[in-house]
Amino acid sequence: MIDLPNPRSVKGKQLTQVLVTRKSVRAFSGKPLFLYQVSYLLWACQGKTDVSSERSSRRTVPSAGATYPLEVFAVCGQGSIEGLDGGVYRYLTGAHALELRSSEDVRERLADACFSQRFIAEAPASFVIVADYAQTSGHYGERGVRYVHIEVGHAGQNVYLACEALGLATVAVGAFSDEAVARTLDLSMRNDPLYVMPVGYVR
């Protein structure tokens, strides 16, 4: 398990500014990311609002009934995130840490799974947001599926705004083979991929 820097210490642009300048980008440079940047982005996507409290469970993204069906996986190459080996990592919300799932650089395979959108392989990192629908539909029935989709929209927008605040860029990718993404990340059967969000500096 790799502990991440405290995201609350990061200073970025003001909300009004990032709302105006936010945009989708599909051309990324190979410049490596800093670990504090990755920490901040993961926290914005699915972190606890109070990372210092073990008892707090409230997250940066609203969730129907606080069911929190989403998880985030980080995919990166060797040397593409300063101080972090290449591979596939699972973000542990409660600990604000990363768990290594695979030491393989799967960015090319992830790009292939996204119907050969090559910019995904070129970005230093990608966040893959997955859902366990049963966590929410177990409380709300079929309507829970809609709530999960609403929630992933909140998470994706947070990543957009956090990227803009740090001088980075992203794009929300929904065009992919669910099965191929699941194989690439070795996801459990209960996890369905919803978004692939490559992150990096604009080329």
N, C-alpha and C positions, 0 to 999 in steps of 0.2 A: 504494500500500500504506500502510495506517494502522497504525503501531505502537501496541500496547496497553500500559497501565500494568502493572507487575509485580504479578501476582495474589497473590504470597506476602506482600505487605505489608498485605493486608486483614485486619482483625480482626473476627471475628463471634462468634456465640453458640457455646456448647459443644455437642459432638455429642449428648450425652444429651438436652439441651434440644430440639434441632431434630428429633430422632427422635420425641419425644413430641408436639411441636406441628405437625409437618408435615401439611398437608392440601391438597386440591385446591380451587382458587378460580376462579370464572368471572365475576367482577365486578371490573374494573380501573378505577382512576382515570386521568385523563390526565396525571398528574404525570410530568414527564420523569425518565429515569434518568440516573445519572452514568456516565461512561465507565469508571471503575474498577469499577463494579458489573457492567457488561457484560463487562469483561475477566475478572473473577473467575468469572462464570457460564460463559463459554465455556471457560475453563481447567478448571473442574470437570467440564464435559461431555466435553471431548476434548483437554485440554492435556497437555503434557509435565510429568512430575513435577518435572523440573529445567529450568526455562525458560532458565536462564543457560548451559546446556551445549549446544553444537551437536552433540556426539557422542551425547548421551543421546536415546533414542527411546521410553523407557517412558512410558506415559500414565497419567492418573488413573483410567482405566477398564480392567479386565482384558480381554484379547482372546485368543481361541484361537490359539495359535501365534504371537502377536504379529503377526497379519495386519492388524489395524486397518482394517476395512472401512468405518468410519463417517466422515462429514464433517458439518459443521454450517454452516448458512446463517443469517444474521441478517437479519430484515426489520424495518425501522423507518420512522417518518414523520419529516418535517422538524421539527426541534426536539424530538423525542421522546427523543433521547439527547444529553445535553449535549456539544457539541463535535463532533458527527457529523452529516453531512448525511443526509437521508432516502434510503432505497433498499434494495437487496439486497446483502448482503456475504457473502463466503465466508471462513470462519475458516481461517487458515493455521496449523496446529498447530506446525510446525517453527519458524516465525518469531514465534509468538504475535502475530499481526497480522491485520488485516482487508484483504481485497481487494474493492474496489468492483466489483460485477457489473452493477448497474443503478442509475440515480439516480431511478427512479420509486418512489413510495410505493404498494406493491401490497397493503397490508393489507386493503383491501376485497375485492380479488380473491382473496386468500388465504382470507378468511372465507367467500366464496362457494364456493371449492373445498372447504371443510370443511362443506359442506351448510348454509351460511348461519348458522353459529355466530357471532353478531355480536360477542361479547366478544373475538374474535380481532382484529377491526378496531379495537376500542376500546383494546386494550393498546398501550402505547408501543412494544413490540418483541415479536417472536416468533422462536424458534429452530426451524428445521426440520432434523431429523436425517435424513440420507439414507444409504443403504448401497450399496456396490459388492459384491454377493454373490460375484462371481468371485474377489475377493481371498482369501476364506476357503474357498469351495467348491473352488477350485483346489488347495487343500491337503488338504481333508477330504471331498471329494465332496458328495453330497446332504446329509450330516449338517452340513456347513458352514452351511447355511441356518439350522438350529436354533441354531448357535453365534452367528450374527449377531443373531438375535432375543434371545438371552440377553444379548448385549453391549449392545444398545440399551436393554434394561431397566436395566442398570447405569448407563448414561449418563443416562437419564431420572431415576433416583433421585438421582444426584449433583446434577442441576439442582434438583430439589425441595429437597434439603437445603441447597444453596448459597443458594437463594432465601430459605429460612427463616432462615438465618444472617445475611442482610443486611436482614431486615425486608421482604422482597418476597414475591411469591406467583406460583404457576404452576399449570398443569394439563396433563397429558399427553393430547393429542388424537390419537386414531387413526381417527376417523370422517371420512374425506375421500375425494375422487376422486384416485387416484394420478396420473392423466393431467392433471387440472386443476392440481394442485399442481406437477407437473413443468413444465407450460407457464408457470405464474405465475413460477417461479424460473428458467426457461430451463435446466433441468437437462440434462445429457448423458444419452444413452440408457442408460449403464451405472449411473446413479444412481436408486435407488428410494426415494421418501420413506417413512419409517416412523413418525415422530412430528412433530407440530406442537405447540410448547410456548410459548404466550403468556406474557409476563413483565411484571410491573408491581407497583404498589402496590395494596393492596386498596381498593376503593371502599366 
